[in-house]
């Protein structure tokens, strides 16, 4: 019986090639968009590789300062003194890293200039993140303590600045300072690892940055284990209450939070002050948007299937006249749609892999490295099955309930 269903479905597909192509196009386009976005989001919020320890550390980028008796309010990135004085002493923190946000610098070399992103880091930064070292070494505590003018480059920048030359020991000028290359690491896209060049945080012309509570820094705070993360986050929020501002007449209350990558994105997107960054609210919005996005092609498929099944009313009438039950007819029509969606799902998986491969090589998203995995594949198959049921069961059930005489006359 099942074999007959499959043979009938295949003949229907081949008889109406245009309809089949339109259905497949709707399915493939929808699934490719959903699967590519899912892969990119998974790569962003649940990374592996360089940020493989993300289940053990939280991030701090923004803080809020207010006053109890005035309307003064300031929201900005952290200063180095804020991290050094209030975050590094945390008891539940195994490592605390202060790192500057990447800034564009001009690299001067023998009459040519190139713009690169440079990030100032400390030694803890390289212990929290798991960079893949291509050659040389990364910045260590001794480099930071002595303010050495050394630099680590990623592979793309090393090839660009020193084509066809050995990278280690090369010198370049940036911000009026001369740096020596001590290491090369693999290209990385992730938020905390993203940069072209890394130099010690102390390799700056001035040390004034050490006195500021506000500044261009962020913090990564790693717990000893994932189980210690809730206690660490609570300790971070408690530490904000002990902040003493330089002028208490302007600000006397500080608020900051230790966020996961997902919570940080949600807090920034929603301007949230909740402890969890309103992650649940943001995920609900995303799920609703995805369902609405899926509903549009599903409704289109239902309309197309209604028209197609109406054209097959004579066939349905003959089968009912010869004893076919409504259940058998529904099973046949739903199977056709499920089979079509599964075929579209396979095509979409291949197309999604092709799109991600193209994105990696195009340079539209610098240093992108993302791959399809079994979880994405499973979600894709589940979505195709949902499409098959939604687009097939409603018109199929409607037509299967027609009296044979009405079906043979083509009247619904």
N, C-alpha and C positions, 0 to 999 in steps of 0.2 A: 504493500500500500504506500509506504513512504517513498519507495523508488518511483512509483507512478506519479506521486505528488511532485517529485523533483523533475521528472521528465516533462510533465505538464508545465511547470514553472519555466523551465528552460525554453520550451517552445513558445510560451507567451512572451518571454523576453526577446526572442529572435524575431517574432512576428511584428512587435512594436518597437523597433530599434530606437526611434526618436524619443519615445516616451521613456524607454530604459535609460537612454543617455541623459535625459533631463533629470530623472530621479537620481542617477548616480552622481551627476554634477552637484546637485543640492547637498547630497550626503557628504561627498568628498570635501567640498569647500567648507562646510560647517565643521566637520571633524578635524580637518587640517588646522583651522584657526584655533579650535579648542585644544587640540593636542600640542600644538606649538606653544601656545600660551601656558598650558599646564607644565610643559617641560621647562620653559624659561622661569616660571614661578618656583617650581621645585628646585631648580638650580640656584635660585636666589635665596629662598628662605630655608631650605634644608640642604645646604651644600655639603659636598665631600671634598677631599683633597686638601687644599690650603686652609680651608675653614672647617676641617673635619672635627674639630673640638668645639663646634658652636653649641653643642648641648651642655657645655661646661662653662661658657663665658657669656657675660652680658655686655652691652655697649652703652655708653653715655656720650651723647653729642650735644644735647641742649640742656640748659638749666633755666629756671625762672626765678627772678628776684622781685619781691614786692615789699610793701611797707604796711604796717598795721593801721596807720592813721592817715595815709595819703593814697593818692591814685597812682603813685609811681610804680611802674612795671617795666621790667626788662627781660626779654627772652633772647638768649644768645648761646654761642658755643663756649666751652669751658676754657678757663685760663690754666696755665701750667701750675700755679700755686694752689688752685682749687684741687687739682688731682694730687699734687704732692702732699698737701697738708691734711686733706679730708678723706681721700680715697685710699691712698697707699697704706695707711695704718689699719684698714679694715681687717678684723680677725678672721673672717670667713674667706678671705681672698688669698689664693695661692700665688697669683701674679697680678700685678696692676701695670698696664702699659699706658703711657701718655704718647699720643701720636698726633701730629698736625694733619689737617686736611690737605689733600694734594693741591698744590698751587703751580700755575704755569710759570716756567722760567725759560729764559733764552740761553741756549748753549752756543758759545762762540768757539769756532774751530777754524783756524787758518783761512780767514776771510769768508766763512759761511756761518750762517746762524740758523738754528732749528729750535722750535718750541717743544718743550717736554713738560710732563707733570712730575713734580718733585715732592716727596713726602719726607718730613722729619720724623725720626723714630728713636725709641730707646731700645735697650737690649731685650726687655721683656716682650716686646712686640714680636721678635723673631722666635721666641719660645712658645708663645700662644698660637701663632700661625705656623703651619707646616709647609713652608715654601720648598719647592724642589730646586736644589742647588745644581746648576749646570757646570759651573767652574768656580774655583776660589772659595770664598767663605762669606758669611753675612756679618753684619755689625754686632759686636759683642760689648760686654759691660766696660771693658778697658777702653774701647774706642770712644764710648760715651763719656766716661769719666775724664778722659784726657782731651776731649773735644777735637778728635782727629778729623782731618779733612779727607775723609774717605767716602766712597759711594758704592752702592750695589745697583746694577742695572738689570732690567729684564732683557730677554733674548732679542726682542724686536728692536729695542733702543740700542743695544750693543752693536747689532748688525748695521743699524742706521748711522751711528756715530763713528764706528771704526770698521768699515767694510773691508773684508779680506785681511784683517790684522788680528793679532792676539789681543784679547780684551784686557786681561789682567795687567795692572801697572800703567795703563793709559791714563792720561790727564785731560781734563776739560775744565772750562771756565763757566761758572753760573753765578749770577747775583754778585759779580765782582770778586768771587772766590774761586780758587783752583782746587779741584778734587781729584783724587786718585782712585781708580777703579780697583776694588778688592774682590769683587764677586759678581756673578751673573746668575740670575734665577729665571725659572720658567715664567712665561707670560701668565698673568692672572687677571680675571675680571671682577672678582668678588669685592664688595664694598670696602671692607677693611684692608684688603690686599691690593687694591687698585692703585697703581702708580707706574711711572716709567723709570724713576730714579729714587733711591732711598739714601738719605744721609743721616748722620747722628744728630739728635735733637740739640746737642750742645755745639754743633759746628755752625754757629751763627755769628755775625759780626758783633752783635750786642747780646748781653745777658738780661736785658730789661724784662724779657718775657717771663722770667722766673717770679716776678713780683705781682703778676696780674691774676685776679680771680676770674675775669672774663678774657677770652682770647680765642685763637683759632685752633684749639685742640679738642680732641676727643679722647675717651678712655675705653679701654677694653679690660674687663675685670674677670679673671678666671677663678672659679671655685675649685676646691680639691677634687670634687666628684659631682656628677649631675644631681645627686641627692642633696648636696649642700646649696644648690642654687636658690631655692626659696628663702633660706636663711640669709644668704648673701644679699638678695634683693631687698629684704626687709632692713638689713643693716645699712644698705645704701640710702634708703629713704630716711632712716633715723639719723644718719650722718648729716643730712641736709639741715636738721634742726640745730646743729652745733656751729654752723657757718657764721663767722663774724665778719661783717663787711667793713671796708675801710671807713665809710661814712654812714653810720647807722641812722642818720637823719634822712637819708635817701632810700636805703634798703635795709631791712632788718629781718626779712624772712626769705629763705631759699628753699626751692623745691627741685629735686631731681630724682630720676628713676633709673634702675638698671633694667634694660630691655633686651629681649631676644631680637633677632633680625626682623621677625614678623611683627612683634610689638612696636619696635622702633618705626617701622613703615606705617603701621596703623596710627601711632601717636602723631607722626608728622602729617599724615594725610587728613586725619580727623581733628587735629589740634586738641587732642585728648589730654586730660589731666588725671585720668583713672590709673589705678595701680597697674592694671594689665594692658593699658593703652587702648582699651575698647577693641581688643582683637575679635571678640565674638561678634560685635556689631559690624566690623569691617568684613568678616567672613560671611555674615548673613547677606550683606549688600552684594558681595561677589557672587554668592550662590544664586541669589535672585536674578542678577544680571545674566548669569550663565543659563539659567532656566528660561528666561525670556528669549535669549539668543537662540536656544535650542527650539523653543516653541514656534518661532517663525517658520523655519523650514519644515517642521513637523506639520504645521497647518497647511503649508503649501502642498506637502506630499499627500495629506488627506484629501485636499481638493482635487489633485491630479488623480488619485486613486478612485475617488467617487466617479469622476468622468470616465475613467478607463473601465470600471466595473459596470457602469451603466451601459457602455458599449458591448459588454459581454453578457447582457441580460438574456439574450437568446440562448447562449451556451448554458447559463445557469438554469434557465427554464427547462431545457432538455434534460439536464442532469437531475433536476428535481422530479421531472416526470418519470424518470427511470429509477427513482427511489433514493436518490442522494439526500441525506439528512442535512439540516442546517449546520450541525456540528462539523460534518465532513466538508461542506462548502467553506465554512469559516476557516477551518484548518488549512485548506488549500490556498485560500486567498491570503491569509496571514503568513503562511510559509513563503509564498512568493515575495512578500514584502520583507520578511526577515532575511531571506536568502539574498535579496537585492541589497539590503543594508549591510550584510556581512561582506558581500563582494566590495561594496563601497568602503567598508571599514578597512579591508586589506589594502585597497588602493590608497586610502587616506594614510595608513601607516607608512607605506612606501613613500608617498608624497611628503609626509611630515618629516621623515628622515632626510629627504632631499632638500626640503626648505631649511632645516637646521644645518645641514652640511653647507648650503649656500650662504646662510647667515654667518657661519664660522669663517668662511673664506672671503666674504665680501668686504669685511672691515667696517660695516655699518655699526655693529656693536663691537668695539675694540676688545681683543683678547678673549672673545667668546669661545667657550668650550662646553658644549652641552650635548648630551646623548639621550636617545630614547632608552627606556628601561621597561622592565616587566610590569611595573605599576602603571605606567602610562599606557602600555599595551592593553592591560586589563581594563582600565577606564575606557579606552577607546572601544573595545569590544562591547562593554556594557552599554555605552552610549548608542552604538549601532543597534543593539537589541531593543533598546527603548524606542528608537526611531521606528524600527520594524513593527513593533506592537502598536504604537500610537497611530502610525499611518495606515495600518492595515485592518485593525480589529473593528473600528467604527463603521467604515463603509462596507466591510465584509459582512458584519452582522446585519446591517440594514438590508442588503440585497438577499441574504440567505433567508430572510423572513418573508420574501415575496411569494405570493401564490404562483404556481407554475404558469397559469394562463396569462397572468399579468407580465411575468418575466418574458414569456415567448412573444408577447405583443410589444415589449420594450417600454412598458409603462410602469413607473415606480409608484 
